Structure formats: C-alpha cells, structure tokens
Amino acid sequence: MRGGFRGGKLVPPEQQGKTKMSIDSKKKLALAFHAAFDSGDEAAFAAICSPKLVATMPGAPGPLSRDAFWAAGSGFLAAFSEARHTSISQISEGELVASRLIWRGVHTGDFAGIPATGRAVSIDAISVDRIEDGKIVSHDAFFDLASFMGQLTAMAA
C-alpha cells in the first residue's frame, strides 16, 4: 500500500487529497443542510451538497438525486409555513453525522392531496449525513410517516 503522511500519520492512497474536517465542522454542515432546506435557499443547499447527493426518506419512491430531493423539498415547503428543524443532539464519527431533530410547521397548503388544515404539525426525525470533501454526499432521513400523516388527517389513535 502506497500512501503519504498527514500530521505524522500514514494516509492510505484513497484518502490522499481529501478534505479533512473537524467533528464540529461536520456537525455544522449537517445543521446548515437543514437550515438551507427550511429557508428554501437553493443556492446554499447546492453549496452544501455534492452534485452526486443521494437522499432517502419515508414516502419517497426510492433514492433521490440532489435535484429531485430539492424539488420534493420545495413542494413540502409550499404546503407548510413556519417550517423549521430544531436540533436535539448530534453524533459524528468518521464521515458520518447523525442528527436527532424535531421538524415543525403549519399545514397551510395542499399536501399529498390533503387541503390545508391550518394545523401545527411536527415530526421527530433522525438524519444521517455522509460527508466527503466538505460536501454532503448522502442524506438518509428516518421518521414515522404514518404519524405525520395522521396529524394532517386527524386519524383516531
């Protein structure tokens, strides 16, 4: 194995030239991802995410490209005003950042065929972001879609 040295440590060839980020920087990047989403800032989102981003989430037809994820997010933001993620905690190891979040918004537009209800809704979620060369290359969101939809349709528990 040929490699080089960085900070007195042997670096494998596949790691040569890769951007080294601190744990705090990775966590901030993951939070910036959610802030860009919440504000509808497509330029910030594009700056944070690799063009090769692959995203998964409940309700999606499969893995989404960066552009497809942004389009889905834009539709979501059109249906929910006052949208915001609140970070509860984060853990980072290697190239991964796991974030425990609460998303809140007010249902003020049509969503999945459900007319606006004016209801305040929330989602407890976990996201796992993989970061390479200072960009998010994968975003996996985990949340209870049935519970969320139940808030919109007032399903009996």
Residue, then its C-alpha position, 0 to 999 in steps of 0.5 A: m500500500r502506497g500512501g503519504f503522511r498527514g500530521g505524522k500519520l500514514v494516509p492510505p492512497e484513497q484518502q490522499g487529497k481529501t478534505k479533512m474536517s473537524i467533528d464540529s465542522k461536520k456537525k455544522l454542515a449537517l445543521a446548515f443542510h437543514a437550515a438551507f432546506d427550511s429557508g428554501d435557499e437553493a443556492a446554499f443547499a447546492a453549496i452544501c451538497s455534492p452534485k452526486l447527493v443521494a437522499t432517502m426518506p419515508g414516502a419517497p419512491g426510492p433514492l433521490s438525486r440532489d435535484a429531485f430531493w430539492a424539488a420534493g423539498s420545495g413542494f413540502l415547503a409550499a404546503f407548510s409555513e413556519a417550517r423549521h428543524t430544531s436540533i436535539s443532539q448530534i453524533s459524528e464519527g468518521e464521515l458520518v453525522a447523525s442528527r436527532l431533530i424535531w421538524r415543525g410547521v403549519h399545514t397551510g397548503d395542499f399536501a399529498g392531496i390533503p387541503a390545508t388544515g391550518r394545523a401545527v404539525s411536527i415530526d421527530a426525525i433522525s438524519v444521517d449525513r455522509i460527508e466527503d470533501g466538505k460536501i454532503v454526499s448522502h442524506d438518509a432521513f428516518f421518521d414515522l410517516a404514518s404519524f405525520m400523516g395522521q396529524l394532517t388527517a386527524m386519524a383516531a389513535 
